[in-house]
Amino acid sequence: MALPVVYPLIGITTSFTDGEQRLALPYVRAVEAAGGLPWIVPMVEGDGPVTTLAERLDALIVTGGPAVTEGLIGTLPADINATAPERRTADRALLRRVLAAGKPILGICYGMQLLNALAGGTIYADVEQQHDGAATHSQKRGATTHPLRCVPGTHLARLLGEGVDAINTRHLQALASVAAPYRVSAVAPDGVVEGIEHPDGHILGVQFHPERMGPALQPLFTHLISRARTHRTPALS
């Protein structure tokens, strides 16, 4: 008799709009294709439920979102809003517990920025205005795609090689300084930081949206699920 397939439980955070939690389907599809069980994370408030949720998850994806304000350099431009208080509180509470537990994490766009901010890093409020020579990185301002260069010797380089010819770009903010213990793993042609990682590889952050790029970026999710298998929690009784 064949043994049942084991699916690591992968928490995925959501946006918060008009009183509703929302999640773009590509996140779910990318996790499922990599062999994980997608779990849409509820915005629970109590300390006990948040702690229990973090204990149950085998890994966490922090998805894209509005502006991160910790460590902010400058003033937010008119075309980006600060994160809603409900999401801000929920994301930070869960992420801190998952970090403390040493479980695998993939931070995407806002998610990468939040990882860096909680570790003490800084962020440009408007990278186009504040980073010397920065190109436009926001679709709403007319950006399309740009090449990605991976830093040799990083986990991201192992997953993606030297880089990617064209990645999407959907951000107004960008990292100004990278906080320890993270290191830069990828940059755009203009020098804007596009990836960070923990040296042991259990935390990756990317400024772009790999869930929207199909098989070429699927190694990021496969890596997360592979790491999650080592952190599997007992099955729910």
C-alpha positions in Angstrom: 0.0 0.0 0.0 1.4 3.4 -1.0 2.1 5.9 1.7 0.0 9.1 1.6 1.6 12.1 0.1 2.9 14.6 2.7 2.2 18.2 1.9 4.0 20.8 4.1 1.6 23.5 5.3 2.6 26.8 3.7 1.0 29.9 5.2 0.3 32.8 2.7 -0.5 36.2 4.0 -3.2 38.4 2.3 -4.0 41.9 1.4 -6.7 43.8 3.3 -9.2 45.9 1.2 -12.6 47.2 2.2 -12.7 45.0 5.3 -11.9 41.8 3.4 -8.8 39.6 3.2 -7.9 39.0 -0.4 -5.3 36.8 -2.1 -4.3 36.6 -5.8 -4.7 33.0 -7.0 -1.2 32.7 -8.5 0.3 32.5 -5.0 -1.8 29.4 -4.3 -1.0 27.8 -7.6 2.7 28.3 -7.2 2.8 26.7 -3.8 0.6 23.8 -4.9 2.8 23.2 -8.0 5.9 23.0 -5.7 4.3 20.3 -3.6 3.1 22.4 -0.7 -0.4 22.8 0.8 -1.4 26.5 0.6 -2.9 27.9 3.7 -4.5 31.3 3.5 -3.5 33.0 6.8 -6.4 34.6 8.8 -5.7 37.9 10.5 -6.2 36.6 14.0 -5.8 39.1 16.9 -5.1 37.2 20.0 -1.6 36.2 21.1 -2.6 32.6 21.6 -4.1 32.1 18.2 -1.2 33.8 16.5 1.3 31.7 18.4 -0.6 28.5 17.6 -0.9 29.4 13.9 2.9 30.0 13.7 3.5 26.6 15.4 1.2 24.8 12.9 2.8 26.3 9.8 5.8 24.7 8.2 6.8 27.8 6.2 5.4 31.3 5.5 5.1 33.5 2.4 4.6 37.2 3.0 3.0 38.5 -0.1 3.1 41.9 -1.8 1.2 44.9 -0.4 1.2 48.6 0.2 3.9 50.7 1.9 6.2 49.6 4.7 6.8 52.5 7.1 9.4 51.1 9.6 12.8 52.5 8.8 11.3 54.8 6.2 13.6 57.4 4.5 11.6 60.3 3.2 7.8 60.8 2.8 5.5 58.4 1.0 4.4 59.7 -2.4 0.8 60.2 -3.2 0.5 57.1 -5.3 1.2 54.6 -2.5 -0.6 54.1 0.8 0.6 52.9 4.1 -0.5 49.4 5.1 -3.9 49.1 6.7 -3.6 48.8 10.5 -5.3 45.4 10.5 -2.8 43.9 8.1 0.2 45.7 9.7 -0.6 44.3 13.1 -1.3 40.8 11.8 1.7 40.5 9.5 4.2 41.6 12.1 2.8 39.5 14.9 2.9 36.3 12.8 6.2 37.1 11.0 8.0 37.7 14.3 6.9 34.3 15.7 7.8 32.4 12.5 11.2 34.1 12.5 11.7 33.2 16.2 10.9 29.6 15.3 13.5 29.5 12.6 11.0 28.3 9.9 11.5 29.0 6.2 10.2 32.3 4.8 9.7 33.7 1.4 9.1 37.5 1.3 7.7 38.9 -1.9 7.9 42.6 -2.7 6.4 44.2 0.5 7.3 40.9 2.2 11.0 41.4 1.5 10.8 45.0 2.6 9.1 44.0 5.9 11.7 41.3 6.6 14.4 43.9 6.3 12.5 46.6 8.2 11.9 44.3 11.2 15.6 43.5 11.3 16.5 47.2 11.4 17.1 48.0 7.8 15.9 51.2 6.0 13.7 51.8 3.0 13.4 54.5 0.4 9.9 56.0 0.4 10.2 56.6 -3.4 13.2 54.8 -5.0 12.8 56.7 -8.3 13.4 60.0 -6.5 15.9 58.9 -3.8 18.2 56.4 -5.4 20.8 57.9 -7.7 20.2 56.7 -11.3 17.2 54.7 -10.4 14.9 53.6 -13.3 11.1 53.5 -12.9 10.1 50.4 -11.1 6.4 50.8 -10.8 3.9 49.6 -13.4 1.6 52.4 -12.4 4.3 54.8 -13.5 5.0 53.0 -16.8 7.6 50.4 -15.9 7.5 47.0 -17.7 10.3 44.6 -17.0 14.1 44.7 -16.4 16.9 42.2 -16.2 17.9 40.6 -12.8 21.5 39.9 -11.9 22.1 37.4 -9.1 25.1 37.8 -6.8 27.5 34.9 -7.3 27.7 32.4 -4.4 24.2 33.2 -3.1 21.3 30.7 -2.7 19.4 32.8 -5.2 22.2 32.3 -7.8 22.0 28.6 -7.2 18.3 28.6 -7.9 18.2 31.0 -10.8 21.8 31.0 -12.2 23.4 34.3 -13.2 20.1 36.0 -13.4 16.9 36.5 -15.4 16.6 38.4 -18.6 13.2 40.0 -17.7 11.4 40.2 -14.4 8.3 42.1 -13.5 8.7 45.3 -11.5 5.8 46.5 -9.3 7.3 48.7 -6.5 7.7 52.3 -5.6 9.7 51.6 -2.5 13.1 49.8 -2.3 15.7 48.9 0.3 18.1 51.7 1.2 20.2 49.6 3.7 20.1 45.8 4.2 20.0 44.7 7.9 22.0 41.9 9.4 21.7 38.9 9.2 20.6 39.4 5.6 22.8 39.9 2.5 22.1 41.1 -1.0 21.4 38.3 -3.4 20.2 40.2 -6.5 20.2 43.7 -8.1 18.6 45.5 -11.0 20.7 47.1 -13.7 20.4 50.5 -11.9 21.7 49.0 -8.6 18.4 48.7 -6.8 18.3 45.8 -4.5 16.0 43.0 -5.9 16.8 40.2 -3.5 18.0 39.5 0.0 18.6 36.2 1.9 19.8 34.7 5.1 23.2 33.1 4.6 21.8 29.7 5.5 19.1 30.0 2.9 16.0 29.5 5.0 14.9 33.0 4.4 14.7 34.5 0.9 13.3 37.9 -0.1 12.6 39.2 -3.6 11.4 42.6 -4.8 9.6 41.2 -7.8 6.6 38.8 -8.1 7.8 35.2 -8.9 4.2 33.8 -8.5 3.3 35.7 -11.7 6.3 34.4 -13.8 5.6 30.7 -14.3 8.2 27.9 -14.5 11.2 30.3 -14.8 10.8 31.5 -11.2 9.2 28.3 -9.7 12.5 27.2 -8.2 11.9 29.8 -5.4 8.8 28.0 -4.3 10.3 24.6 -4.8 13.2 25.7 -2.5 10.7 27.0 0.1 8.8 23.7 0.2 12.0 21.7 0.3 13.1 23.6 3.4 9.6 23.3 4.9 9.7 19.5 4.8 12.4 19.7 7.5 10.0 21.8 9.7 6.8 19.8 9.3 4.6 19.9 12.4 2.6 16.9 13.4 -0.7 16.4 11.6 -3.8 18.0 13.1 -5.7 15.5 15.3 
